[in-house]
Amino acid sequence: MFWLSIILAASVPIVLAGGLINRNKGNGKGIGWQFIRFNVLSISIPTIGLLALNGVLISEASTLIAAAMAYSFAKTSD
C-alpha cells in the first residue's frame, strides 16, 4: 500500500511536467481548455486514489474535486 501511494503521488508532478514540456516545445500552442481539462484529470484521479487508499476520502474533498471537474468540463470552448 505504501508503494502504491508513492506511485500515485509521484504521477501528478510527472504528468504535469510532461504536459507543460509538450506544450512549450515551440509549436505555437498556448494553454487552452483542453490542457486545463487534462490537468484537472491528471491531478484529481491520483488524488482520489490516494485519499481512498489511505481511508481519508471525506465528502468535502469529494465535493471539491467533483466541482473542479464539473467546472472544467462544463466550460464550452469559445
Secondary structure by P-SEA (a helix, b strand, c coil): caaaaaaaaaaaaaaaaaaaaaaaccccccccaaaaaaaaaaccaaaaaaaaaaccccaaaaaaaaaaaaaaaacccc
